[in-house]
Amino acid sequence: DGAAVAIALGLEPAAFRQLMEDRKIVQLCERGTGEDAGLYRATFYHQDRRARLVLDREGRILGGIET
């Protein structure tokens, strides 16, 4: 769900979706290894803001979003 990331970046969900389509938001996805195997860390960057979250294999957000 992009709404949580949009809010963390200070954007409305519709604006976030449009910026994603326009490739104005940079994203980085890292796969966990060792004791973090099966987890993913996704980071979204827009201008001077960052939103980072940890996901499980099914894409569920584990814990809060770090900004």
Secondary structure per residue as TSV (DSSP state, phi and psi in degrees):
chain	resnum	aa	ss	phi	psi
A	1	D	-	360.0	117.7
A	2	G	H	-76.5	-12.0
A	3	A	H	-61.1	-41.6
A	4	A	H	-64.8	-40.5
A	5	V	H	-68.6	-42.0
A	6	A	H	-56.9	-48.5
A	7	I	H	-61.9	-41.9
A	8	A	H	-62.7	-29.8
A	9	L	T	-88.8	-0.7
A	10	G	T	78.1	28.4
A	11	L	-	-119.6	156.2
A	12	E	-	-75.8	145.9
A	13	P	H	-53.9	-40.2
A	14	A	H	-65.3	-40.8
A	15	A	H	-65.7	-39.8
A	16	F	H	-59.9	-47.1
A	17	R	H	-60.0	-42.3
A	18	Q	H	-65.8	-43.2
A	19	L	H	-63.5	-36.0
A	20	M	H	-63.3	-45.8
A	21	E	H	-62.1	-37.1
A	22	D	T	-81.6	0.6
A	23	R	T	58.2	39.2
A	24	K	-	-96.9	-6.0
A	25	I	S	-114.0	125.4
A	26	V	E	-91.5	139.6
A	27	Q	E	-129.1	146.6
A	28	L	E	-132.9	131.3
A	29	C	E	-122.4	127.7
A	30	E	E	-119.8	137.0
A	31	R	E	-97.6	132.8
A	32	G	-	-71.3	149.3
A	33	T	-	-128.0	167.9
A	34	G	G	59.7	-128.1
A	35	E	G	-68.8	-13.4
A	36	D	G	-97.7	8.3
A	37	A	T	-56.1	137.1
A	38	G	T	92.0	-4.7
A	39	L	-	-110.3	155.8
A	40	Y	E	-132.3	144.3
A	41	R	E	-115.1	120.4
A	42	A	E	-110.3	130.0
A	43	T	E	-122.7	133.2
A	44	F	E	-118.1	131.9
A	45	Y	E	-119.6	133.0
A	46	H	E	-144.0	119.7
A	47	Q	T	52.0	-120.7
A	48	D	T	-100.8	18.0
A	49	R	E	-114.1	153.4
A	50	R	E	-139.2	140.3
A	51	A	E	-128.3	127.5
A	52	R	E	-127.3	136.3
A	53	L	E	-141.6	155.5
A	54	V	E	-107.2	133.9
A	55	L	E	-122.7	153.8
A	56	D	-	-90.6	-176.3
A	57	R	T	-59.9	-29.4
A	58	E	T	-88.2	0.5
A	59	G	-	87.0	11.0
A	60	R	-	-78.5	137.2
A	61	I	E	-73.1	128.9
A	62	L	E	-105.2	110.5
A	63	G	E	81.2	-170.5
A	64	G	E	-83.0	174.0
A	65	I	E	-95.6	128.1
A	66	E	E	-89.3	131.8
A	67	T	-	-116.5	360.0
